[in-house]
């Protein structure tokens, strides 16, 4: 009987320790939720800016909004993966690009 109780307590403590090792604290979950909301706002602002910049096609350099939005989505996936980890698949180790300048080819021929 004491062995059965000991085993039950051991299993319970392992389950608690295992669960708490992956769960973020309530404060951290709240902060990460705010980060996700801010990422949504930034993504919407980037989409608006991209639409507005389409009216100025003659600039030599343009901002690469597509790459920025991909990086924002990647950050969002990382935060979500932390909040609800999946043990079935390994993490993708690729990094953010960080370079958002596009060179626009000149429409005028060079002399």
OpenMM code with the backbone's topology and positions (N, CA, C; nanometers):
from openmm import Vec3, app, unit

residues = "UNK UNK UNK UNK UNK UNK UNK UNK UNK UNK UNK UNK UNK UNK UNK UNK UNK UNK UNK UNK UNK UNK UNK UNK UNK UNK UNK UNK UNK UNK UNK UNK UNK UNK UNK UNK UNK UNK UNK UNK UNK UNK UNK UNK UNK UNK UNK UNK UNK UNK UNK UNK UNK UNK UNK UNK UNK UNK UNK UNK UNK UNK UNK UNK UNK UNK UNK UNK UNK UNK UNK UNK UNK UNK UNK UNK UNK UNK UNK UNK UNK UNK UNK UNK UNK UNK UNK UNK UNK UNK UNK UNK UNK UNK UNK UNK UNK UNK UNK UNK UNK UNK UNK UNK UNK UNK UNK UNK UNK UNK UNK".split()
positions = [
    Vec3(0.0819, -0.1203, 0.0000),
    Vec3(0.0000, 0.0000, 0.0000),
    Vec3(0.0856, 0.1257, 0.0000),
    Vec3(0.1875, 0.1391, 0.0891),
    Vec3(0.2698, 0.2599, 0.0849),
    Vec3(0.3402, 0.2753, -0.0497),
    Vec3(0.3754, 0.1647, -0.1137),
    Vec3(0.4416, 0.1724, -0.2434),
    Vec3(0.3466, 0.2296, -0.3486),
    Vec3(0.2216, 0.1924, -0.3452),
    Vec3(0.1221, 0.2435, -0.4391),
    Vec3(0.1012, 0.3931, -0.4185),
    Vec3(0.0911, 0.4367, -0.2958),
    Vec3(0.0751, 0.5793, -0.2657),
    Vec3(0.1987, 0.6557, -0.3119),
    Vec3(0.3156, 0.5997, -0.2864),
    Vec3(0.4401, 0.6641, -0.3274),
    Vec3(0.4449, 0.6780, -0.4794),
    Vec3(0.4044, 0.5740, -0.5515),
    Vec3(0.4048, 0.5778, -0.6974),
    Vec3(0.3056, 0.6830, -0.7496),
    Vec3(0.1904, 0.6877, -0.6883),
    Vec3(0.0902, 0.7877, -0.7293),
    Vec3(0.1416, 0.9293, -0.7063),
    Vec3(0.2020, 0.9517, -0.5898),
    Vec3(0.2580, 1.0839, -0.5612),
    Vec3(0.3717, 1.1178, -0.6566),
    Vec3(0.4529, 1.0192, -0.6869),
    Vec3(0.5635, 1.0405, -0.7798),
    Vec3(0.5102, 1.0763, -0.9185),
    Vec3(0.4112, 1.0028, -0.9665),
    Vec3(0.3521, 1.0329, -1.0970),
    Vec3(0.2857, 1.1698, -1.0986),
    Vec3(0.2172, 1.2043, -0.9911),
    Vec3(0.1536, 1.3352, -0.9826),
    Vec3(0.2573, 1.4466, -0.9849),
    Vec3(0.3647, 1.4317, -0.9097),
    Vec3(0.4686, 1.5355, -0.9064),
    Vec3(0.5387, 1.5465, -1.0412),
    Vec3(0.5591, 1.4347, -1.1099),
    Vec3(0.6202, 1.4402, -1.2428),
    Vec3(0.5281, 1.5097, -1.3427),
    Vec3(0.3989, 1.4823, -1.3320),
    Vec3(0.3031, 1.5469, -1.4220),
    Vec3(0.2996, 1.6974, -1.3988),
    Vec3(0.3019, 1.7391, -1.2738),
    Vec3(0.3012, 1.8823, -1.2414),
    Vec3(0.4293, 1.9478, -1.2881),
    Vec3(0.5426, 1.8838, -1.2600),
    Vec3(0.6716, 1.9403, -1.3013),
    Vec3(0.6812, 1.9458, -1.4528),
    Vec3(0.6347, 1.8440, -1.5205),
    Vec3(0.6396, 1.8401, -1.6663),
    Vec3(0.5515, 1.9498, -1.7258),
    Vec3(0.4317, 1.9653, -1.6738),
    Vec3(0.3397, 2.0672, -1.7238),
    Vec3(0.3869, 2.2076, -1.6968),
    Vec3(0.4437, 2.2313, -1.5797),
    Vec3(0.4869, 2.3668, -1.5457),
    Vec3(0.6153, 2.4051, -1.6170),
    Vec3(0.6897, 2.3085, -1.6661),
    Vec3(0.8127, 2.3381, -1.7388),
    Vec3(0.7854, 2.4048, -1.8717),
    Vec3(0.6701, 2.3793, -1.9305),
    Vec3(0.6389, 2.4353, -2.0606),
    Vec3(0.5411, 2.5507, -2.0539),
    Vec3(0.4664, 2.5604, -1.9501),
    Vec3(0.3644, 2.6648, -1.9413),
    Vec3(0.4270, 2.7976, -1.9001),
    Vec3(0.3867, 2.9024, -1.9685),
    Vec3(0.4315, 3.0358, -1.9318),
    Vec3(0.3471, 3.0840, -1.8141),
    Vec3(0.4035, 3.1732, -1.7349),
    Vec3(0.3262, 3.2294, -1.6246),
    Vec3(0.2119, 3.3130, -1.6803),
    Vec3(0.1136, 3.3419, -1.5980),
    Vec3(-0.0012, 3.4209, -1.6423),
    Vec3(0.0436, 3.5586, -1.6917),
    Vec3(0.1388, 3.6199, -1.6211),
    Vec3(0.1891, 3.7518, -1.6615),
    Vec3(0.2597, 3.7422, -1.7974),
    Vec3(0.3399, 3.6385, -1.8130),
    Vec3(0.4120, 3.6221, -1.9397),
    Vec3(0.3147, 3.5944, -2.0535),
    Vec3(0.2134, 3.5133, -2.0304),
    Vec3(0.1133, 3.4871, -2.1334),
    Vec3(0.0416, 3.6159, -2.1727),
    Vec3(0.0119, 3.6991, -2.0753),
    Vec3(-0.0539, 3.8267, -2.1030),
    Vec3(0.0352, 3.9162, -2.1881),
    Vec3(0.1635, 3.9233, -2.1520),
    Vec3(0.2573, 4.0075, -2.2266),
    Vec3(0.2759, 3.9559, -2.3694),
    Vec3(0.2861, 3.8254, -2.3850),
    Vec3(0.3031, 3.7687, -2.5186),
    Vec3(0.1761, 3.7855, -2.6021),
    Vec3(0.0618, 3.7837, -2.5379),
    Vec3(-0.0636, 3.8100, -2.6076),
    Vec3(-0.0657, 3.9544, -2.6576),
    Vec3(-0.0167, 4.0466, -2.5769),
    Vec3(-0.0072, 4.1869, -2.6200),
    Vec3(0.0888, 4.2013, -2.7375),
    Vec3(0.1985, 4.1279, -2.7334),
    Vec3(0.2941, 4.1314, -2.8441),
    Vec3(0.2269, 4.0837, -2.9723),
    Vec3(0.1486, 3.9775, -2.9630),
    Vec3(0.0782, 3.9277, -3.0812),
    Vec3(-0.0203, 4.0316, -3.1348),
    Vec3(-0.0894, 4.1013, -3.0472),
    Vec3(-0.1811, 4.2062, -3.0913),
    Vec3(-0.1048, 4.3187, -3.1610),
    Vec3(0.0110, 4.3550, -3.1066),
    Vec3(0.0914, 4.4606, -3.1675),
    Vec3(0.1471, 4.4158, -3.3023),
    Vec3(0.1817, 4.2886, -3.3151),
    Vec3(0.2271, 4.2370, -3.4443),
    Vec3(0.1152, 4.2465, -3.5480),
    Vec3(-0.0084, 4.2201, -3.5060),
    Vec3(-0.1226, 4.2341, -3.5967),
    Vec3(-0.1351, 4.3787, -3.6449),
    Vec3(-0.1196, 4.4725, -3.5525),
    Vec3(-0.1287, 4.6154, -3.5872),
    Vec3(-0.0169, 4.6536, -3.6833),
    Vec3(0.1048, 4.6089, -3.6549),
    Vec3(0.2183, 4.6408, -3.7419),
    Vec3(0.1966, 4.5832, -3.8810),
    Vec3(0.1435, 4.4624, -3.8867),
    Vec3(0.1180, 4.3996, -4.0169),
    Vec3(0.0142, 4.4790, -4.0972),
    Vec3(-0.0906, 4.5253, -4.0299),
    Vec3(-0.1915, 4.6074, -4.0985),
    Vec3(-0.1312, 4.7399, -4.1463),
    Vec3(-0.0472, 4.8030, -4.0620),
    Vec3(0.0173, 4.9285, -4.1017),
    Vec3(0.1103, 4.9067, -4.2212),
    Vec3(0.1819, 4.7952, -4.2231),
    Vec3(0.2708, 4.7643, -4.3350),
    Vec3(0.1911, 4.7445, -4.4636),
    Vec3(0.0767, 4.6796, -4.4533),
    Vec3(-0.0070, 4.6589, -4.5714),
    Vec3(-0.0576, 4.7934, -4.6249),
    Vec3(-0.0973, 4.8840, -4.5353),
    Vec3(-0.1412, 5.0173, -4.5778),
    Vec3(-0.0274, 5.0945, -4.6427),
    Vec3(0.0899, 5.0880, -4.5814),
    Vec3(0.2054, 5.1597, -4.6368),
    Vec3(0.2440, 5.1041, -4.7735),
    Vec3(0.2327, 4.9737, -4.7891),
    Vec3(0.2643, 4.9123, -4.9185),
    Vec3(0.1675, 4.9610, -5.0259),
    Vec3(0.0404, 4.9699, -4.9906),
    Vec3(-0.0597, 5.0201, -5.0847),
    Vec3(-0.0304, 5.1649, -5.1219),
    Vec3(0.0059, 5.2457, -5.0230),
    Vec3(0.0358, 5.3869, -5.0487),
    Vec3(0.1624, 5.4028, -5.1327),
    Vec3(0.2609, 5.3170, -5.1128),
    Vec3(0.3856, 5.3294, -5.1874),
    Vec3(0.3726, 5.2808, -5.3310),
    Vec3(0.2689, 5.2049, -5.3606),
    Vec3(0.2477, 5.1577, -5.4970),
    Vec3(0.2197, 5.2736, -5.5919),
    Vec3(0.1744, 5.3861, -5.5387),
    Vec3(0.1465, 5.5024, -5.6232),
    Vec3(0.2736, 5.5791, -5.6592),
    Vec3(0.3875, 5.5394, -5.6056),
    Vec3(0.5151, 5.6050, -5.6347),
    Vec3(0.6130, 5.5038, -5.6941),
    Vec3(0.5904, 5.4564, -5.8170),
    Vec3(0.6752, 5.3511, -5.8731),
    Vec3(0.8120, 5.3996, -5.9229),
    Vec3(0.8357, 5.5296, -5.9267),
    Vec3(0.9594, 5.5821, -5.9837),
    Vec3(1.0749, 5.5904, -5.8854),
    Vec3(1.0540, 5.5544, -5.7595),
    Vec3(1.1627, 5.5605, -5.6619),
    Vec3(1.2683, 5.4561, -5.6947),
    Vec3(1.3942, 5.4921, -5.6739),
    Vec3(1.5029, 5.3987, -5.7021),
    Vec3(1.5028, 5.2834, -5.6033),
    Vec3(1.4766, 5.3135, -5.4780),
    Vec3(1.4720, 5.2106, -5.3744),
    Vec3(1.3308, 5.2050, -5.3175),
    Vec3(1.2889, 5.0838, -5.2906),
    Vec3(1.1583, 5.0648, -5.2291),
    Vec3(1.1760, 4.9761, -5.1065),
    Vec3(1.0825, 4.9878, -5.0162),
    Vec3(1.0818, 4.9045, -4.8965),
    Vec3(1.0198, 4.7700, -4.9327),
    Vec3(1.0795, 4.6615, -4.8874),
    Vec3(1.0308, 4.5273, -4.9184),
    Vec3(0.9259, 4.4860, -4.8151),
    Vec3(0.8033, 4.5271, -4.8374),
    Vec3(0.6943, 4.4991, -4.7439),
    Vec3(0.6629, 4.3508, -4.7356),
    Vec3(0.6764, 4.2811, -4.8459),
    Vec3(0.6489, 4.1366, -4.8457),
    Vec3(0.7416, 4.0646, -4.7490),
    Vec3(0.8672, 4.0990, -4.7531),
    Vec3(0.9649, 4.0355, -4.6632),
    Vec3(0.9380, 4.0734, -4.5182),
    Vec3(0.9009, 4.1989, -4.4941),
    Vec3(0.8670, 4.2429, -4.3588),
    Vec3(0.7484, 4.1632, -4.3048),
    Vec3(0.6449, 4.1481, -4.3853),
    Vec3(0.5263, 4.0749, -4.3412),
    Vec3(0.5594, 3.9287, -4.3150),
    Vec3(0.6469, 3.8703, -4.3960),
    Vec3(0.6894, 3.7318, -4.3717),
    Vec3(0.7629, 3.7206, -4.2379),
    Vec3(0.8479, 3.8179, -4.2072),
    Vec3(0.9197, 3.8158, -4.0796),
    Vec3(0.8238, 3.8345, -3.9618),
    Vec3(0.7254, 3.9211, -3.9773),
    Vec3(0.6255, 3.9403, -3.8711),
    Vec3(0.5502, 3.8101, -3.8467),
    Vec3(0.5128, 3.7427, -3.9542),
    Vec3(0.4434, 3.6147, -3.9393),
    Vec3(0.5323, 3.5113, -3.8718),
    Vec3(0.6588, 3.5138, -3.9028),
    Vec3(0.7553, 3.4210, -3.8417),
    Vec3(0.7669, 3.4471, -3.6910),
    Vec3(0.7716, 3.5746, -3.6523),
    Vec3(0.7771, 3.6095, -3.5101),
    Vec3(0.6492, 3.5636, -3.4419),
    Vec3(0.5348, 3.5880, -3.5063),
    Vec3(0.4066, 3.5465, -3.4497),
    Vec3(0.4032, 3.3943, -3.4285),
    Vec3(0.4533, 3.3184, -3.5254),
    Vec3(0.4579, 3.1731, -3.5123),
    Vec3(0.5489, 3.1308, -3.3977),
    Vec3(0.6598, 3.2027, -3.3786),
    Vec3(0.7495, 3.1706, -3.2684),
    Vec3(0.6851, 3.1941, -3.1332),
    Vec3(0.6150, 3.3047, -3.1204),
    Vec3(0.5452, 3.3342, -2.9944),
    Vec3(0.4376, 3.2299, -2.9699),
    Vec3(0.3601, 3.1994, -3.0748),
    Vec3(0.2534, 3.1003, -3.0601),
    Vec3(0.3122, 2.9622, -3.0285),
    Vec3(0.4246, 2.9301, -3.0896),
    Vec3(0.4893, 2.8024, -3.0616),
    Vec3(0.5382, 2.7923, -2.9185),
    Vec3(0.5771, 2.9054, -2.8605),
    Vec3(0.6186, 2.9060, -2.7207),
    Vec3(0.4990, 2.8882, -2.6283),
    Vec3(0.3894, 2.9576, -2.6614),
    Vec3(0.2709, 2.9510, -2.5761),
    Vec3(0.2031, 2.8140, -2.5815),
    Vec3(0.2081, 2.7499, -2.6956),
    Vec3(0.1482, 2.6163, -2.7074),
    Vec3(0.2443, 2.5278, -2.7859),
    Vec3(0.3485, 2.4783, -2.7183),
    Vec3(0.4524, 2.4011, -2.7880),
    Vec3(0.3989, 2.2688, -2.8421),
    Vec3(0.4543, 2.2318, -2.9545),
    Vec3(0.4204, 2.1049, -3.0168),
    Vec3(0.5443, 2.0175, -3.0126),
    Vec3(0.5329, 1.9027, -2.9550),
    Vec3(0.6481, 1.8133, -2.9431),
    Vec3(0.6615, 1.7237, -3.0649),
    Vec3(0.5638, 1.7269, -3.1551),
    Vec3(0.5650, 1.6362, -3.2682),
    Vec3(0.6660, 1.6760, -3.3753),
    Vec3(0.6895, 1.8066, -3.3922),
    Vec3(0.7778, 1.8523, -3.4986),
    Vec3(0.8899, 1.9376, -3.4418),
    Vec3(1.0102, 1.9242, -3.4983),
    Vec3(1.1215, 2.0088, -3.4517),
    Vec3(1.1030, 2.1521, -3.4990),
    Vec3(1.1698, 2.2433, -3.4293),
    Vec3(1.1631, 2.3844, -3.4649),
    Vec3(1.2415, 2.4114, -3.5915),
    Vec3(1.1971, 2.5097, -3.6671),
    Vec3(1.2655, 2.5518, -3.7886),
    Vec3(1.3695, 2.6570, -3.7488),
    Vec3(1.4982, 2.6294, -3.7696),
    Vec3(1.6019, 2.7203, -3.7203),
    Vec3(1.6326, 2.8399, -3.8099),
    Vec3(1.5565, 2.8656, -3.9164),
    Vec3(1.5892, 2.9768, -4.0042),
    Vec3(1.5708, 3.1098, -3.9314),
    Vec3(1.6466, 3.2081, -3.9753),
    Vec3(1.6485, 3.3377, -3.9088),
    Vec3(1.5674, 3.4395, -3.9869),
    Vec3(1.5409, 3.5523, -3.9222),
    Vec3(1.4745, 3.6635, -3.9895),
    Vec3(1.5693, 3.7234, -4.0912),
    Vec3(1.5148, 3.7805, -4.1945),
    Vec3(1.5969, 3.8384, -4.2994),
    Vec3(1.6536, 3.9730, -4.2559),
    Vec3(1.5675, 4.0654, -4.2173),
    Vec3(1.6108, 4.1937, -4.1645),
    Vec3(1.6506, 4.2971, -4.2679),
    Vec3(1.6687, 4.2624, -4.3938),
    Vec3(1.7062, 4.3579, -4.4978),
    Vec3(1.5821, 4.3849, -4.5809),
    Vec3(1.5294, 4.5058, -4.5729),
    Vec3(1.4017, 4.5363, -4.6348),
    Vec3(1.4115, 4.6378, -4.7486),
    Vec3(1.5285, 4.6570, -4.8062),
    Vec3(1.5431, 4.7529, -4.9149),
    Vec3(1.5471, 4.6784, -5.0477),
    Vec3(1.4610, 4.7199, -5.1388),
    Vec3(1.4590, 4.6635, -5.2743),
    Vec3(1.5174, 4.7660, -5.3685),
    Vec3(1.6060, 4.7232, -5.4552),
    Vec3(1.6586, 4.8114, -5.5588),
    Vec3(1.5664, 4.8033, -5.6780),
    Vec3(1.5185, 4.9184, -5.7215),
    Vec3(1.4318, 4.9240, -5.8376),
    Vec3(1.5201, 4.9484, -5.9600),
    Vec3(1.5081, 4.8622, -6.0607),
    Vec3(1.5900, 4.8850, -6.1801),
    Vec3(1.5525, 5.0165, -6.2469),
    Vec3(1.6520, 5.0852, -6.2962),
    Vec3(1.6300, 5.2142, -6.3613),
    Vec3(1.5577, 5.1935, -6.4928),
    Vec3(1.4601, 5.2783, -6.5210),
    Vec3(1.3860, 5.2695, -6.6474),
    Vec3(1.4577, 5.3448, -6.7571),
    Vec3(1.5544, 5.4310, -6.7204),
    Vec3(1.6301, 5.5074, -6.8186),
    Vec3(1.7592, 5.4330, -6.8505),
    Vec3(1.7980, 5.4262, -6.9779),
    Vec3(1.9248, 5.3598, -7.0118),
    Vec3(2.0436, 5.4397, -6.9612),
    Vec3(2.1481, 5.3696, -6.9204),
    Vec3(2.2709, 5.4345, -6.8735),
    Vec3(2.3495, 5.4850, -6.9932),
    Vec3(2.4179, 5.5997, -6.9771),
    Vec3(2.4971, 5.6522, -7.0914),
    Vec3(2.6213, 5.5718, -7.1161),
] * unit.nanometer
topology = app.Topology()
chain = topology.addChain("A")
for resn in residues:
    res = topology.addResidue(resn, chain)
    for name in ("N", "CA", "C"):
        topology.addAtom(name, app.Element.getBySymbol(name[0]), res)
